[in-house]
Amino acid sequence: MASQAGSRVALVTGASRRIGIGAAICRALAADGISVAFTYWQPYDRQMTWGADADAPALLKAELAAMGVRSLALEADLGQPDTPERVLEQVEQELGAPSILVNNATYSVNGDYEQLDAASLDAHYAVNMRGTFLLSALFARRFKGEAGRIINLTSGQALGPMSDELAYAATKGAVEAFTLSLAGGVAKLGITVNAVDPGPTDTGWMSPELKQVLAPRFPTGRIGQPQDAARLIAFLASEEAGWVTGQIIHSNGGFGWA
């Protein structure tokens, strides 16, 4: 793999925070010699309790360059229908055609049946479903190589109820269905498609109280870290994972077993 990695290009969406899963994925791919383009959208982060990591895109880009790979940071609102094509065009022009797509960007706002409304559904759909689906389809239509990889990030909505995250859980469930069906459609192109559920992961959004509640539900007694998901995704992006496709992998440290 190492001999060919230098010519490979990956597009990772949603790498806007240095402590996030997206940034960890970028680092793991770069460690394998893969050039990395990543997207970020800080207006969303500014709406969240954790806030925006304003310096993250420039610092992550510099970090990847220091690892010896080419890198590209793209500010992109994946909730807009024309963004996927624009992003792929720019990546291809500046780094070359990507052979790896990691759909990590997500929109998530809590809301149960009391809060569910059209605006919330549309906001979740635009990023989690339409953005992911269009990027994946355009990636497949443009792909000219021999070993393509599409890796989607999902959640644990199939393992139990997420009653206070109805719109999020529904759209992530759709991502799992899309993963299986797309895998069957693009296998003839040499593209594998898989989804990873990393389980509860400490990316700065958890309060100390929530960590105390969650930690005992992991058999190891620790909460997932971004690097846990990144290591698996780097494997799925590798040539060694060419026989793995159409899978929903719950790599969550046994969450809920304890």
LUMMI-901222 format. One record per residue (C-alpha): x, y, z. Coordinates in steps of 0.25 Angstrom, whole numbers, plus 5000, padded with zeros to 4 digits. Layout:
N
XYZ;...
This chain:
258
500050005000;501150105004;501750104990;500450154983;499950234995;500650364990;499750374978;498450354985;497550464989;496450465000;495350565002;494850575017;493650655020;493450725033;494850745039;494550875046;495150855060;496550805064;495950705074;494850655065;494750515057;494950585044;496250645048;496650505053;496250435040;497150535032;498350515041;498150355040;498050365025;499250465024;500050365032;499850265021;500450365011;499050405005;498850545001;497650605008;496550705005;495650745016;494350825017;493950915029;492751005032;492951085044;491551155044;490951025049;492051015060;491751155065;490251115067;490650995076;491050995091;492550955087;492751075078;493651095066;495051055066;495451175057;496951145055;496650995053;496650995037;497951065035;498650985046;498150855042;498550885027;499950925033;499950795041;499650705029;500750775021;501750755032;501450605031;501950615016;500550605009;499850715000;498650775007;497450865004;496450925013;495150965007;494051045014;492750985009;491350975013;490850835010;489450875013;489450954999;489150864987;490250914978;491350894988;491650754985;492050774971;492750904974;493650834985;493950714976;494350804964;495250884973;495950764979;496150704966;496750834960;497750854972;498050714977;497550624966;496350524965;496050464979;495950314981;495550324995;494250395000;493950405015;492550465018;492750515032;492050645032;490750645040;489650735045;489150695059;488150775068;487450715079;485950705078;484850595082;483450585076;483050715084;484050795076;484050725063;483650825051;483850845036;485050935038;485850835047;485550725038;486050805025;487350845032;487650705036;487250655022;488050755015;489450715021;489250575026;488550515014;488550605002;490050655004;490550515007;489750444995;490050554985;491550554988;491550394988;490850394974;491750494968;492950434973;492550294967;492150364954;493550434953;494350314958;495350254948;496250174957;496350034961;496150044976;495150144981;494650164995;493350225001;493250225016;492050285023;491950325037;490650285044;490150265058;489550155067;488150185064;487950045059;488349985073;487350065081;486450185082;487050325081;485750385086;486250525087;486950525074;485850485064;486250565052;487750525054;487450385056;486450375044;487450435034;488650345039;487750225038;487550265023;489050275022;489150135026;488150085016;488850175005;490150105008;489649965006;488949994993;490050084987;491049974990;490349884981;490249984970;491750034970;492449904972;492649884957;493450014957;494349964968;493850044979;493449994993;492450065001;492350045016;491850125029;492450135042;491750165055;492850205065;491850215077;491950325087;493250395085;493950505093;494050615083;493850735093;492350735093;492150645106;491950705119;492650645131;491350595136;491050525123;492350465123;492150405137;490850345132;491450285119;492750235124;492150115132;491350075119;492750035112;493349905117;494749965117;494250085125;494650185116;493950275105;494250265091;495350355085;495450415071;496650335068;495850205070;494950235058;496050295050;496850165051;495750075046;495450175035;496850175030;496750025029;495550035021;496150135012;497350045009;497649934999;497549825009;496049855011;495649834997;494849715000;493949795011;492749865005;491349885008;491649875023;491049955035;492149945045;491849975060;493250005065;492750065078;493649995088;492449905093;491650025097;490449975105;491049845109;491449885123;
